[in-house]
Amino acid sequence: MQGIDLYAPKQPGQRLTWTPFAFAVTFIAIAMCALVGIRLIYLFDWEHGEAHIWPALSVQLVTGFGMSAVLILIWAWFYERRGFAANGLNQKGLTRFGRGWLIGVGFALFIVAIAVISGVYEVEHSGFRAEPSWLGLIPFIVLLFGFVVQGSTEEILMRGYLMSVLASRHGLMLAVTLNSAFYTLLHSSKFSLTFELIIMVFNILLLALFISLYAIREHSIWGICGWHTAWNWLLGVGFGFDIAGRNFGVEPLLVDLKAAPGQPWWLTGGAVGPEGSVITSLVLSAAIGWLLWQGGWKIFRPSAQAV
């Protein structure tokens, strides 16, 4: 065992789940999310279309992902005797979450701005601004809360719980590599094989590497919870792009964008949107390079310590 305490010093009495079981526990928590979502569709008798509009999706995001977060934290607390701090939910939560949210907004805006300025995307509709109203803001606020739960849950599972266990047992380099590969596999397994999928899978891997390095640099997952929330919410709700194959059935908050005619799929991302674009690949690669330059390269040292 490497003995690397990623987010908080080890306390007396703590124990770690065996590595294969840690992956299994994480997978079970994720499967719980899917089962809750399916159960809700039958419970409320949603038709196929109704299950993919914002009220239904908001309920699924909060209950399904929320259940997964509770499950993994209960396991860590009662079996491993590791509290919230050991799983990355440590001090300065609100400050770090807010800063991460702003950084995530900046990433999404930067990528979309490059695509629009270069003619890759064009405006299809003015979205919410065409008929603004106070009541019309309700879907955006509700979905924001749903994405807070969804994005934070994914980070609690992958970078909070799993990466901290892997770092303690195998060191930082394997912790980053294995959790990123597992995250990529889980997110790409539900899509059919297309050219867009190839770039999207590569971008998911880059995203996982970036937020893993971000969490290690900050010694916390609060920041990446905010980043993940902003990324999904702004791309999906702000600009009307599909997120993980889902459209949320609301007029985009900022503007409704679509691929400009004649633009290649590897720039537009095709049906996947920015998540399948090489523009996103370049931005995420640059962000990873910056984090490595700022000291993230030290994870490749055998004696690397995060705390």
Backbone hydrogen bonds in HBPLUS format (Angstrom, degrees):
<---DONOR---> <-ACCEPTOR-->    atom                        ^
c    i                          cat <-CA-CA->   ^        H-A-AA   ^      H-
h    n   atom  resd res      DA  || num        DHA   H-A  angle D-A-AA Bond
n    s   type  num  typ     dist DA aas  dist angle  dist       angle   num
A0003-GLY N   A0168-SER O   2.92 MM 165  4.73 152.1  2.00 148.0 139.2     1
A0014-GLN N   A0011-GLN O   3.26 MM   3  5.93 160.3  2.31 140.3 140.2     2
A0015-ARG N   A0080-GLU O   2.98 MM  65  4.77 162.2  2.01 134.8 137.8     3
A0021-PHE N   A0018-TRP O   2.92 MM   3  5.37 117.4  2.32 114.5 130.4     4
A0022-ALA N   A0018-TRP O   2.90 MM   4  6.12 145.5  2.02 151.3 161.2     5
A0022-ALA N   A0019-THR O   3.03 MM   3  4.99 120.4  2.39  96.3 111.9     6
A0023-PHE N   A0019-THR O   3.14 MM   4  6.52 155.6  2.20 157.3 162.1     7
A0024-ALA N   A0020-PRO O   3.02 MM   4  6.29 153.5  2.09 140.6 148.7     8
A0025-VAL N   A0021-PHE O   2.74 MM   4  5.97 160.7  1.77 155.1 159.0     9
A0026-THR N   A0022-ALA O   3.05 MM   4  6.19 159.7  2.09 143.6 149.2    10
A0027-PHE N   A0023-PHE O   2.90 MM   4  6.13 158.7  1.95 148.8 154.9    11
A0028-ILE N   A0024-ALA O   2.87 MM   4  6.09 157.8  1.92 151.0 157.1    12
A0029-ALA N   A0025-VAL O   3.02 MM   4  6.24 156.0  2.07 146.8 152.9    13
A0030-ILE N   A0026-THR O   3.05 MM   4  6.35 151.6  2.14 145.8 153.5    14
A0031-ALA N   A0027-PHE O   2.80 MM   4  6.08 158.2  1.85 151.9 158.5    15
A0032-MET N   A0028-ILE O   2.89 MM   4  6.10 145.7  2.01 144.5 153.6    16
A0033-CYS N   A0029-ALA O   3.36 MM   4  6.68 144.4  2.50 136.0 143.6    17
A0033-CYS N   A0030-ILE O   3.04 MM   3  5.19 123.1  2.38  98.5 112.3    18
A0034-ALA N   A0030-ILE O   3.30 MM   4  6.78 154.2  2.37 148.1 153.6    19
A0035-LEU N   A0031-ALA O   2.93 MM   4  6.21 161.8  1.96 154.8 160.0    20
A0036-VAL N   A0032-MET O   2.92 MM   4  6.09 159.3  1.97 150.8 155.9    21
A0037-GLY N   A0033-CYS O   3.05 MM   4  6.28 158.6  2.10 147.3 153.2    22
A0038-ILE N   A0034-ALA O   2.99 MM   4  6.26 160.8  2.03 152.1 156.5    23
A0039-ARG N   A0035-LEU O   2.90 MM   4  6.04 159.5  1.94 147.2 153.5    24
A0040-LEU N   A0036-VAL O   2.93 MM   4  6.12 150.7  2.01 148.0 155.3    25
A0041-ILE N   A0037-GLY O   3.25 MM   4  6.55 149.2  2.35 142.8 149.9    26
A0042-TYR N   A0038-ILE O   3.33 MM   4  6.74 155.2  2.39 149.0 154.2    27
A0043-LEU N   A0039-ARG O   2.81 MM   4  5.98 156.9  1.86 150.1 158.0    28
A0044-PHE N   A0040-LEU O   2.97 MM   4  6.01 168.4  1.98 152.7 153.5    29
A0046-TRP N   A0041-ILE O   2.98 MM   5  5.20 147.6  2.09 148.0 155.5    30
A0045-ASP N   A0042-TYR O   3.21 MM   3  4.79 148.7  2.32  91.4 100.5    31
A0051-ALA N   A0047-GLU O   3.06 MM   4  6.27 141.4  2.22 153.8 163.0    32
A0052-HIS N   A0049-GLY O   3.10 MM   3  5.53 161.4  2.13 112.0 117.7    33
A0057-LEU N   A0053-ILE O   2.98 MM   4  6.02 170.7  1.99 161.3 163.6    34
A0058-SER N   A0054-TRP O   2.86 MM   4  5.78 153.3  1.93 146.0 152.6    35
A0059-VAL N   A0055-PRO O   3.16 MM   4  6.40 158.8  2.21 145.5 150.2    36
A0060-GLN N   A0056-ALA O   3.01 MM   4  6.29 159.9  2.05 149.3 155.2    37
A0061-LEU N   A0057-LEU O   2.82 MM   4  6.01 156.7  1.87 149.2 155.6    38
A0062-VAL N   A0058-SER O   3.03 MM   4  6.21 164.3  2.06 150.8 154.3    39
A0063-THR N   A0059-VAL O   2.93 MM   4  5.96 170.0  1.94 154.7 157.4    40
A0064-GLY N   A0060-GLN O   2.91 MM   4  5.31 141.8  2.06 129.6 141.5    41
A0066-GLY N   A0062-VAL O   2.98 MM   4  5.37 134.7  2.19 119.2 132.9    42
A0067-MET N   A0063-THR O   2.94 MM   4  5.89 152.9  2.02 139.0 145.1    43
A0068-SER N   A0064-GLY O   3.25 MM   4  6.56 151.3  2.34 141.1 148.6    44
A0069-ALA N   A0065-PHE O   3.00 MM   4  6.35 157.2  2.05 154.4 159.7    45
A0070-VAL N   A0066-GLY O   3.04 MM   4  6.28 163.8  2.06 151.2 155.3    46
A0071-LEU N   A0067-MET O   2.96 MM   4  6.11 159.1  2.00 147.6 153.5    47
A0072-ILE N   A0068-SER O   3.08 MM   4  6.33 165.9  2.10 153.5 155.5    48
A0073-LEU N   A0069-ALA O   3.05 MM   4  6.17 159.0  2.10 149.8 156.0    49
A0074-ILE N   A0070-VAL O   2.91 MM   4  6.02 151.0  1.99 148.2 156.1    50
A0075-TRP N   A0071-LEU O   3.06 MM   4  6.32 160.3  2.10 147.5 152.5    51
A0076-ALA N   A0072-ILE O   2.99 MM   4  6.22 162.8  2.02 145.3 149.9    52
A0077-TRP N   A0073-LEU O   2.89 MM   4  5.97 151.0  1.98 141.4 149.6    53
A0078-PHE N   A0074-ILE O   2.87 MM   4  5.94 178.2  1.87 159.8 160.4    54
A0079-TYR N   A0075-TRP O   2.95 MM   4  5.45 149.9  2.04 137.2 147.0    55
A0080-GLU N   A0075-TRP O   3.39 MM   5  6.90 157.2  2.45 147.8 154.3    56
A0082-ARG N   A0076-ALA O   2.82 MM   6  5.38 177.1  1.82 144.5 143.6    57
A0087-ASN N   A0084-PHE O   3.00 MM   3  5.26 141.4  2.16 104.6 116.1    58
A0089-LEU N   A0084-PHE O   2.98 MM   5  5.07 147.8  2.08 146.5 136.7    59
A0088-GLY N   A0085-ALA O   3.04 MM   3  5.16 154.2  2.11 114.1 113.2    60
A0221-ILE N   A0088-GLY O   2.95 MM 133  4.88 170.9  1.96 126.1 125.5    61
A0096-ARG N   A0092-LYS O   2.97 MM   4  6.02 167.3  1.98 155.3 159.5    62
A0097-PHE N   A0093-GLY O   2.82 MM   4  5.88 159.8  1.86 150.8 157.3    63
A0098-GLY N   A0094-LEU O   2.93 MM   4  5.99 167.2  1.95 147.5 151.4    64
A0099-ARG N   A0095-THR O   2.99 MM   4  6.16 160.0  2.03 147.1 152.7    65
A0100-GLY N   A0096-ARG O   2.88 MM   4  6.01 160.5  1.92 147.2 153.0    66
A0101-TRP N   A0097-PHE O   2.82 MM   4  6.04 151.2  1.90 150.3 158.8    67
A0102-LEU N   A0098-GLY O   3.05 MM   4  6.31 157.9  2.10 147.2 152.0    68
A0103-ILE N   A0099-ARG O   2.98 MM   4  6.26 154.7  2.05 147.3 154.7    69
A0104-GLY N   A0100-GLY O   2.85 MM   4  6.06 155.9  1.91 147.4 154.2    70
A0105-VAL N   A0101-TRP O   2.91 MM   4  6.18 155.7  1.97 148.6 155.1    71
A0106-GLY N   A0102-LEU O   2.92 MM   4  6.15 156.2  1.98 143.6 150.4    72
A0107-PHE N   A0103-ILE O   2.90 MM   4  6.24 153.9  1.97 149.9 156.4    73
A0108-ALA N   A0104-GLY O   3.05 MM   4  6.30 171.9  2.05 155.0 155.7    74
A0109-LEU N   A0105-VAL O   2.89 MM   4  6.04 169.8  1.90 156.9 160.2    75
A0110-PHE N   A0106-GLY O   2.90 MM   4  5.91 156.3  1.95 145.5 152.5    76
A0111-ILE N   A0107-PHE O   3.03 MM   4  6.26 165.5  2.05 156.4 159.2    77
A0112-VAL N   A0108-ALA O   3.01 MM   4  6.17 169.4  2.02 153.4 156.7    78
A0113-ALA N   A0109-LEU O   2.80 MM   4  5.83 156.5  1.85 145.8 153.3    79
A0114-ILE N   A0110-PHE O   3.02 MM   4  6.22 160.5  2.06 147.9 152.2    80
A0115-ALA N   A0111-ILE O   3.11 MM   4  6.35 161.7  2.14 147.2 152.2    81
A0116-VAL N   A0112-VAL O   2.86 MM   4  6.09 157.6  1.91 154.6 160.6    82
A0117-ILE N   A0113-ALA O   2.89 MM   4  5.94 172.7  1.89 155.7 158.2    83
A0118-SER N   A0114-ILE O   3.00 MM   4  6.01 152.2  2.08 143.6 151.2    84
A0120-VAL N   A0115-ALA O   2.73 MM   5  4.91 136.1  1.92 162.9 163.5    85
A0121-TYR N   A0115-ALA O   3.31 MM   6  5.76 152.6  2.39 112.7 115.5    86
A0119-GLY N   A0116-VAL O   3.03 MM   3  5.09 157.1  2.09 104.1 111.0    87
A0260-ALA N   A0120-VAL O   2.88 MM 140  5.56 179.0  1.88 140.2 140.5    88
A0122-GLU N   A0258-LYS O   2.88 MM 136  5.63 158.2  1.93 161.4 168.8    89
A0258-LYS N   A0122-GLU O   2.98 MM 136  5.63 154.9  2.04 158.9 167.1    90
A0124-GLU N   A0256-ASP O   2.75 MM 132  5.50 169.9  1.76 158.9 161.4    91
A0125-HIS N   A0256-ASP O   3.37 MM 131  5.02 156.9  2.43 131.0 132.6    92
A0256-ASP N   A0125-HIS O   2.90 MM 131  5.02 161.4  1.93 154.8 156.3    93
A0130-ALA N   A0127-GLY O   3.03 MM   3  5.82 164.1  2.05 123.0 127.7    94
A0128-PHE N   A0252-PRO O   2.78 MM 124  5.79 171.3  1.78 163.1 161.4    95
A0131-GLU N   A0128-PHE O   3.24 MM   3  5.91 136.8  2.44 117.5 124.8    96
A0137-LEU N   A0134-TRP O   3.08 MM   3  5.46 157.7  2.13 108.0 115.0    97
A0138-ILE N   A0135-LEU O   3.11 MM   3  5.62 158.7  2.16 113.7 119.8    98
A0140-PHE N   A0137-LEU O   3.10 MM   3  5.42 118.1  2.50 106.0 120.7    99
A0141-ILE N   A0137-LEU O   3.08 MM   4  6.36 155.8  2.14 157.8 165.3   100
A0142-VAL N   A0138-ILE O   2.92 MM   4  6.08 169.7  1.93 164.9 167.6   101
A0143-LEU N   A0139-PRO O   2.89 MM   4  5.95 162.7  1.92 145.5 151.0   102
A0144-LEU N   A0140-PHE O   2.93 MM   4  6.00 141.9  2.07 132.9 143.6   103
A0145-PHE N   A0141-ILE O   3.09 MM   4  6.43 156.8  2.14 147.4 152.0   104
A0146-GLY N   A0142-VAL O   2.97 MM   4  6.32 155.7  2.03 145.9 153.4   105
A0147-PHE N   A0143-LEU O   2.83 MM   4  6.09 152.2  1.91 148.5 155.2   106
A0148-VAL N   A0144-LEU O   2.90 MM   4  6.19 139.7  2.06 143.7 155.4   107
A0149-VAL N   A0145-PHE O   3.14 MM   4  6.50 158.8  2.19 151.4 154.8   108
A0150-GLN N   A0146-GLY O   2.90 MM   4  6.14 166.3  1.92 148.5 153.0   109
A0151-GLY N   A0147-PHE O   2.79 MM   4  5.58 162.4  1.82 140.3 145.8   110
A0152-SER N   A0148-VAL O   3.05 MM   4  5.83 155.3  2.11 135.8 143.6   111
A0153-THR N   A0149-VAL O   2.90 MM   4  5.87 152.3  1.97 143.2 151.1   112
A0154-GLU N   A0150-GLN O   3.12 MM   4  6.40 164.2  2.15 153.1 156.1   113
A0155-GLU N   A0151-GLY O   3.22 MM   4  6.47 153.2  2.29 142.7 149.8   114
A0156-ILE N   A0152-SER O   2.82 MM   4  6.07 151.8  1.90 149.6 158.1   115
A0157-LEU N   A0153-THR O   2.94 MM   4  6.14 163.6  1.96 156.8 160.2   116
A0158-MET N   A0154-GLU O   2.96 MM   4  6.01 171.5  1.97 147.9 150.8   117
A0159-ARG N   A0155-GLU O   2.99 MM   4  5.10 124.7  2.31 119.9 135.1   118
A0160-GLY N   A0155-GLU O   2.67 MM   5  5.92 142.5  1.80 160.5 165.8   119
A0161-TYR N   A0156-ILE O   2.66 MM   5  5.91 157.4  1.71 156.4 160.4   120
A0162-LEU N   A0157-LEU O   3.03 MM   5  6.16 172.2  2.04 146.1 148.5   121
A0163-MET N   A0158-MET O   2.96 MM   5  6.14 142.2  2.10 141.7 153.5   122
A0165-VAL N   A0161-TYR O   3.10 MM   4  6.36 155.9  2.15 154.9 161.6   123
A0166-LEU N   A0162-LEU O   2.94 MM   4  6.19 168.1  1.96 157.1 160.5   124
A0167-ALA N   A0163-MET O   2.86 MM   4  5.94 153.1  1.93 142.5 150.1   125
A0168-SER N   A0164-SER O   3.10 MM   4  6.21 153.4  2.18 139.1 145.5   126
A0169-ARG N   A0165-VAL O   3.08 MM   4  6.33 146.1  2.20 145.8 155.1   127
A0170-HIS N   A0166-LEU O   2.67 MM   4  5.53 162.9  1.70 154.1 159.6   128
A0171-GLY N   A0167-ALA O   3.08 MM   4  4.33 146.1  2.20 112.5 117.1   129
A0175-ALA N   A0171-GLY O   3.08 MM   4  6.15 149.2  2.18 143.5 153.0   130
A0176-VAL N   A0172-LEU O   2.89 MM   4  6.08 163.1  1.92 158.6 160.4   131
A0177-THR N   A0173-MET O   3.00 MM   4  6.15 166.8  2.02 148.2 152.5   132
A0178-LEU N   A0174-LEU O   2.81 MM   4  5.70 170.3  1.82 149.3 152.6   133
A0179-ASN N   A0175-ALA O   3.17 MM   4  6.00 160.6  2.20 138.1 144.2   134
A0180-SER N   A0176-VAL O   3.09 MM   4  5.97 152.0  2.17 139.5 147.6   135
A0181-ALA N   A0177-THR O   2.98 MM   4  6.14 157.0  2.03 146.7 153.1   136
A0182-PHE N   A0178-LEU O   2.97 MM   4  6.08 162.6  2.00 149.1 153.8   137
A0183-TYR N   A0179-ASN O   2.96 MM   4  6.01 158.4  2.01 141.7 147.9   138
A0184-THR N   A0180-SER O   2.98 MM   4  6.13 157.1  2.03 144.7 150.8   139
A0185-LEU N   A0181-ALA O   2.97 MM   4  6.17 160.3  2.01 148.2 153.4   140
A0186-LEU N   A0182-PHE O   3.01 MM   4  6.22 163.0  2.04 151.9 155.9   141
A0187-HIS N   A0183-TYR O   3.12 MM   4  6.29 155.0  2.19 145.8 152.1   142
A0188-SER N   A0184-THR O   3.02 MM   4  6.08 140.5  2.18 147.6 157.5   143
A0189-SER N   A0185-LEU O   3.14 MM   4  5.89 135.4  2.34 146.7 153.8   144
A0191-PHE N   A0188-SER O   3.37 MM   3  5.82 171.7  2.38 116.6 118.8   145
A0198-ILE N   A0194-THR O   3.32 MM   4  6.68 146.1  2.44 143.1 150.2   146
A0198-ILE N   A0195-PHE O   3.18 MM   3  5.36 124.9  2.50  98.3 111.2   147
A0200-MET N   A0196-GLU O   2.90 MM   4  6.12 159.4  1.95 150.6 157.6   148
A0201-VAL N   A0197-LEU O   2.76 MM   4  5.90 163.3  1.79 156.4 158.9   149
A0202-PHE N   A0198-ILE O   3.15 MM   4  6.37 157.8  2.20 141.0 147.2   150
A0203-ASN N   A0199-ILE O   2.82 MM   4  6.09 153.0  1.89 149.6 157.5   151
A0204-ILE N   A0200-MET O   2.78 MM   4  6.08 149.0  1.88 149.3 158.4   152
A0205-LEU N   A0201-VAL O   3.01 MM   4  6.28 156.5  2.07 147.7 153.4   153
A0206-LEU N   A0202-PHE O   2.97 MM   4  6.29 156.8  2.02 145.3 151.9   154
A0207-LEU N   A0203-ASN O   2.77 MM   4  5.97 157.9  1.81 148.0 154.5   155
A0208-ALA N   A0204-ILE O   2.87 MM   4  6.12 159.1  1.92 148.6 153.9   156
A0209-LEU N   A0205-LEU O   2.95 MM   4  6.20 159.0  1.99 150.5 156.1   157
A0210-PHE N   A0206-LEU O   2.85 MM   4  6.05 160.8  1.89 151.6 157.2   158
A0211-ILE N   A0207-LEU O   2.94 MM   4  6.19 173.3  1.95 159.1 159.6   159
A0212-SER N   A0208-ALA O   2.98 MM   4  5.98 142.5  2.13 138.8 149.2   160
A0213-LEU N   A0209-LEU O   3.03 MM   4  6.24 163.4  2.06 149.4 153.0   161
A0214-TYR N   A0210-PHE O   2.89 MM   4  6.12 151.2  1.97 146.9 156.2   162
A0215-ALA N   A0211-ILE O   2.95 MM   4  6.02 159.4  1.99 138.7 143.3   163
A0216-ILE N   A0212-SER O   3.01 MM   4  6.28 158.6  2.06 148.5 154.4   164
A0217-ARG N   A0213-LEU O   2.90 MM   4  6.04 158.3  1.95 146.6 152.7   165
A0218-GLU N   A0214-TYR O   3.02 MM   4  6.24 151.2  2.11 147.7 155.1   166
A0219-HIS N   A0215-ALA O   2.81 MM   4  5.71 119.5  2.18 139.7 155.0   167
A0220-SER N   A0215-ALA O   3.25 MM   5  5.37 147.4  2.36 141.0 146.9   168
A0225-CYS N   A0221-ILE O   2.96 MM   4  6.14 143.8  2.09 150.7 161.2   169
A0226-GLY N   A0222-TRP O   3.16 MM   4  6.49 155.5  2.22 149.3 154.4   170
A0227-TRP N   A0223-GLY O   2.93 MM   4  6.24 156.4  1.99 145.6 153.0   171
A0228-HIS N   A0224-ILE O   2.90 MM   4  5.88 169.5  1.91 144.1 146.9   172
A0229-THR N   A0225-CYS O   3.08 MM   4  6.19 157.4  2.13 142.4 148.8   173
A0230-ALA N   A0226-GLY O   3.04 MM   4  6.24 169.2  2.05 153.6 155.6   174
A0231-TRP N   A0227-TRP O   2.96 MM   4  6.13 164.5  1.99 155.9 160.4   175
A0232-ASN N   A0228-HIS O   3.19 MM   4  6.31 178.8  2.19 153.4 153.3   176
A0233-TRP N   A0229-THR O   3.00 MM   4  6.02 166.4  2.02 154.0 158.3   177
A0234-LEU N   A0230-ALA O   2.90 MM   4  5.74 167.9  1.91 149.1 153.2   178
A0235-LEU N   A0231-TRP O   3.22 MM   4  6.16 165.3  2.25 145.2 149.6   179
A0236-GLY N   A0232-ASN O   2.97 MM   4  5.84 159.0  2.02 143.9 150.8   180
A0237-VAL N   A0233-TRP O   2.75 MM   4  5.37 155.3  1.81 140.7 149.4   181
A0238-GLY N   A0234-LEU O   2.84 MM   4  4.40 123.9  2.16 104.9 121.4   182
A0239-PHE N   A0234-LEU O   3.15 MM   5  6.62 124.5  2.48 151.2 166.4   183
A0241-PHE N   A0235-LEU O   3.07 MM   6  5.74 155.5  2.13 157.1 149.5   184
A0253-LEU N   A0237-VAL O   2.84 MM  16  6.14 159.0  1.89 146.1 152.0   185
A0254-LEU N   A0238-GLY O   2.99 MM  16  5.07 153.2  2.06 126.0 134.3   186
A0255-VAL N   A0238-GLY O   3.30 MM  17  6.73 156.9  2.35 162.8 169.6   187
A0257-LEU N   A0239-PHE O   3.33 MM  18  5.91 171.5  2.34 151.8 149.6   188
A0243-ILE N   A0246-ARG O   2.87 MM   3  5.12 151.2  1.95 142.6 145.4   189
A0246-ARG N   A0243-ILE O   2.98 MM   3  5.12 154.9  2.05 105.9 114.1   190
A0263-GLN N   A0260-ALA O   3.29 MM   3  5.91 158.7  2.34 139.9 139.3   191
A0267-LEU N   A0264-PRO O   3.06 MM   3  5.60 155.8  2.12 113.2 120.6   192
A0268-THR N   A0264-PRO O   3.13 MM   4  6.47 165.1  2.15 153.9 158.3   193
A0269-GLY N   A0265-TRP O   2.63 MM   4  5.24 149.8  1.72 143.7 151.5   194
A0278-VAL N   A0266-TRP O   2.96 MM  12  6.08 160.9  2.00 168.5 170.4   195
A0272-VAL N   A0269-GLY O   3.05 MM   3  5.33 136.0  2.25 140.6 134.9   196
A0273-GLY N   A0270-GLY O   3.31 MM   3  5.66 140.9  2.47 105.1 113.9   197
A0276-GLY N   A0273-GLY O   2.87 MM   3  5.71 165.7  1.89 129.4 134.2   198
A0277-SER N   A0274-PRO O   3.12 MM   3  4.98 163.8  2.15 113.8 111.7   199
A0281-SER N   A0277-SER O   3.28 MM   4  6.69 151.1  2.37 136.3 144.6   200
A0282-LEU N   A0278-VAL O   2.93 MM   4  6.15 157.7  1.98 147.8 151.2   201
A0283-VAL N   A0279-ILE O   3.07 MM   4  6.34 161.2  2.11 149.6 154.5   202
A0284-LEU N   A0280-THR O   2.93 MM   4  6.04 172.0  1.93 156.4 158.6   203
A0285-SER N   A0281-SER O   2.92 MM   4  5.99 154.6  1.99 144.0 151.9   204
A0286-ALA N   A0282-LEU O   2.96 MM   4  6.12 153.9  2.03 143.5 150.3   205
A0287-ALA N   A0283-VAL O   2.98 MM   4  6.26 151.2  2.07 144.9 153.1   206
A0288-ILE N   A0284-LEU O   2.90 MM   4  6.17 157.5  1.95 151.0 156.5   207
A0289-GLY N   A0285-SER O   2.90 MM   4  6.10 161.0  1.94 147.2 152.9   208
A0290-TRP N   A0286-ALA O   2.94 MM   4  6.18 150.1  2.03 143.8 151.6   209
A0291-LEU N   A0287-ALA O   3.04 MM   4  6.32 160.6  2.08 148.3 152.8   210
A0292-LEU N   A0288-ILE O   2.90 MM   4  6.16 159.5  1.94 155.0 160.9   211
A0293-TRP N   A0289-GLY O   2.92 MM   4  6.07 155.1  1.99 143.9 151.1   212
A0294-GLN N   A0290-TRP O   2.88 MM   4  6.10 138.5  2.05 142.4 154.2   213
A0296-GLY N   A0291-LEU O   2.85 MM   5  5.43 153.3  1.92 145.1 141.3   214
A0295-GLY N   A0292-LEU O   3.14 MM   3  5.32 160.7  2.18 107.4 111.3   215
A0297-TRP N   A0292-LEU O   3.32 MM   5  4.68 156.0  2.39 120.0 113.7   216
A0298-LYS N   A0295-GLY O   3.13 MM   3  5.88 166.1  2.15 119.9 124.2   217
A0299-ILE N   A0296-GLY O   3.15 MM   3  6.06 175.1  2.15 125.8 127.4   218
A0300-PHE N   A0297-TRP O   3.08 MM   3  5.94 168.3  2.10 124.0 127.5   219
A0301-ARG N   A0298-LYS O   3.02 MM   3  5.47 165.3  2.04 113.7 118.4   220
A0304-ALA N   A0301-ARG O   3.05 MM   3  5.18 159.3  2.10 120.8 119.4   221
